[in-house]
C-alpha cells in the first residue's frame, strides 16, 4: 500500500474513532417469534425490533395468513414496566393498558398490510419518542425507546374490501389474532 492510501485509511479510522461511543452503543436489536393470541403457540412468522436512543423500528413477516385480507399492527408500549401488575408485579399484560396507569402505557398504530394471494404479509413500523404524529390512533406515547417493554399486536380485519382498507389498517376495529413481546434489553 502506498503512503497516500495508508494516510487516507488512517485518517478515516481516526475520524471513525472520534465518533462518541454513546452514539454507536445505544442501539439494541431483538427478535421474537409471532405467537397466536388465542393459543399462545408460535406461528410461521417473526419480528425484529431495533432500538435507538430516540426511536424503535419494527420489521415482520408472516406466512399462512388468510389470503387477500387486511391486518393492522399495533404498538402496545409500557414505558414503566416496573409499574405493571396485570400478570404479577413487573409482568405487563393487557390489564396494564390504560391511560394514566402506573405502567405509563400507550397503544399506537404501527403498521398495516394486505396479504397476497399466497397468504403472506410483510410490515414495517417506526416510532420516535415523544408525542406521536397528529391523527395517529389511539393514546399515549413512547417515552423511553430503550427501557420500554413493547408488545406488538396484530389484528385481522377479514377480506379486503375496496374503500375500507385504509380505515381497517389504522383503527383497532379488528380481532386480536397474533402478538410478540419485546422485553427491556
Wavefront OBJ file of the C-alpha trace (Angstrom):
o trace
v 0.000 0.000 0.000
v 1.420 3.392 -0.846
v 1.786 6.203 1.704
v -1.204 8.169 0.367
v -3.601 5.232 0.746
v -2.205 4.397 4.190
v -2.596 8.009 5.306
v -6.184 8.157 3.953
v -7.095 4.938 5.739
v -5.509 6.212 8.970
v -7.420 9.494 8.754
v -10.682 7.612 8.101
v -10.099 5.307 11.085
v -9.273 8.268 13.330
v -12.424 10.066 12.191
v -14.498 6.944 12.959
v -12.824 6.622 16.373
v -13.749 10.237 17.126
v -17.493 9.421 16.986
v -18.724 9.391 20.572
v -19.235 5.851 21.843
v -22.710 6.763 23.083
v -23.982 7.346 19.556
v -22.898 3.866 18.473
v -23.705 1.927 21.647
v -27.340 2.958 22.018
v -28.782 0.516 19.525
v -30.270 -2.782 20.611
v -31.553 -5.468 18.250
v -34.157 -8.016 19.332
v -36.031 -10.797 17.549
v -39.243 -12.549 18.547
v -41.491 -15.269 17.201
v -45.034 -14.232 16.388
v -47.471 -16.034 18.653
v -51.140 -16.935 18.189
v -53.242 -14.777 20.505
v -55.720 -17.484 21.477
v -53.361 -20.473 21.832
v -50.049 -18.837 22.781
v -48.291 -21.075 20.227
v -45.668 -19.894 17.740
v -46.758 -19.230 14.147
v -44.893 -19.113 10.847
v -43.788 -15.561 11.419
v -41.215 -13.466 13.209
v -40.395 -9.842 14.004
v -37.333 -7.806 14.765
v -37.155 -4.643 16.832
v -34.253 -2.225 16.667
v -33.996 0.298 19.480
v -32.009 3.514 19.277
v -31.793 6.347 21.784
v -34.797 8.110 20.240
v -36.862 5.559 18.284
v -37.829 1.949 17.648
v -38.077 0.229 14.272
v -40.136 -2.898 13.645
v -39.924 -5.424 10.797
v -42.025 -8.530 10.448
v -43.168 -11.218 8.081
v -45.718 -13.987 8.280
v -46.996 -16.892 6.216
v -50.182 -18.930 6.465
v -52.486 -15.927 6.807
v -55.886 -15.505 5.208
v -55.446 -14.635 1.528
v -56.226 -11.091 0.311
v -57.072 -9.965 3.847
v -56.417 -6.818 5.870
v -54.310 -6.772 9.039
v -53.372 -3.927 11.384
v -50.268 -3.858 13.579
v -50.210 -2.113 16.979
v -47.546 -0.860 19.384
v -48.504 -1.620 22.980
v -45.964 0.321 24.998
v -45.166 0.030 28.700
v -42.851 2.979 29.390
v -42.571 1.920 33.037
v -42.535 -1.900 33.062
v -41.862 -1.854 36.818
v -45.368 -0.391 37.223
v -47.040 -3.409 35.594
v -49.179 -5.600 37.844
v -51.527 -7.362 35.368
v -49.533 -10.601 35.307
v -47.917 -10.058 38.693
v -45.542 -7.340 39.798
v -43.404 -6.206 36.869
v -45.168 -8.504 34.354
v -47.009 -6.457 31.719
v -50.335 -7.686 30.324
v -53.428 -6.184 28.769
v -54.670 -5.361 32.271
v -51.911 -2.718 32.468
v -53.032 -0.927 29.299
v -54.912 2.196 30.287
v -54.124 5.905 30.165
v -52.570 7.339 33.315
v -51.772 3.954 34.887
v -48.540 3.148 36.732
v -47.102 1.327 33.680
v -47.386 4.565 31.650
v -48.866 2.526 28.788
v -49.739 3.551 25.285
v -51.373 1.964 22.255
v -50.477 3.347 18.838
v -50.824 2.212 15.253
v -47.569 0.686 13.992
v -48.456 -0.515 10.515
v -50.943 -2.371 8.397
v -50.868 -4.683 5.414
v -52.944 -6.648 2.951
v -51.882 -10.234 2.349
v -51.178 -11.563 -1.109
v -52.814 -14.467 -2.863
v -50.338 -16.768 -1.115
v -51.307 -15.637 2.418
v -48.036 -13.882 3.219
v -47.707 -10.489 4.837
v -44.841 -8.099 5.486
v -44.805 -4.985 7.618
v -42.572 -2.191 8.848
v -43.105 0.368 11.563
v -41.141 3.127 13.216
v -41.970 5.173 16.283
v -39.996 8.092 17.709
v -40.014 9.114 21.340
v -42.342 11.948 22.285
v -45.774 12.862 21.073
v -46.954 10.757 18.111
v -47.944 12.411 14.834
v -51.291 14.226 14.831
v -54.106 11.917 13.850
v -52.376 8.678 14.879
v -54.716 6.382 16.780
v -55.010 5.794 19.889
v -53.350 7.039 23.131
v -50.025 7.529 24.895
v -46.534 7.854 23.511
v -43.108 6.259 23.574
v -41.044 7.934 26.292
v -38.058 5.596 26.614
v -37.201 3.694 23.433
v -34.525 1.635 25.169
v -36.223 0.990 28.530
v -39.834 0.403 27.471
v -41.338 -3.059 27.244
v -43.012 -3.283 23.849
v -45.696 -5.718 22.794
v -46.864 -5.922 19.199
v -50.451 -6.971 18.482
v -51.695 -7.921 15.018
v -55.408 -7.689 14.335
v -57.266 -9.360 11.496
v -59.989 -7.419 9.692
v -61.101 -10.076 7.209
v -61.124 -9.953 3.410
v -60.004 -6.696 1.817
v -62.966 -4.564 0.772
v -62.325 -1.638 -1.555
v -62.933 1.662 0.227
v -62.394 0.326 3.775
v -58.769 -0.829 3.722
v -57.154 2.417 4.976
v -59.555 2.618 7.923
v -59.035 -1.031 8.847
v -55.240 -0.708 8.728
v -55.224 2.323 11.058
v -58.021 1.748 13.582
v -58.323 -1.037 16.185
v -61.563 -2.442 14.781
v -60.323 -5.974 14.128
v -59.844 -9.099 16.198
v -56.576 -9.616 18.092
v -55.016 -12.605 16.360
v -51.213 -12.517 16.874
v -48.652 -10.938 19.187
v -44.969 -10.669 20.017
v -43.233 -9.375 23.145
v -40.008 -7.403 23.351
v -38.807 -7.169 26.933
v -36.461 -4.437 28.060
v -32.981 -5.390 26.801
l 1 2 3 4 5 6 7 8 9 10 11 12 13 14 15 16 17 18 19 20 21 22 23 24 25 26 27 28 29 30 31 32 33 34 35 36 37 38 39 40 41 42 43 44 45 46 47 48 49 50 51 52 53 54 55 56 57 58 59 60 61 62 63 64 65 66 67 68 69 70 71 72 73 74 75 76 77 78 79 80 81 82 83 84 85 86 87 88 89 90 91 92 93 94 95 96 97 98 99 100 101 102 103 104 105 106 107 108 109 110 111 112 113 114 115 116 117 118 119 120 121 122 123 124 125 126 127 128 129 130 131 132 133 134 135 136 137 138 139 140 141 142 143 144 145 146 147 148 149 150 151 152 153 154 155 156 157 158 159 160 161 162 163 164 165 166 167 168 169 170 171 172 173 174 175 176 177 178 179 180 181 182 183 184 185
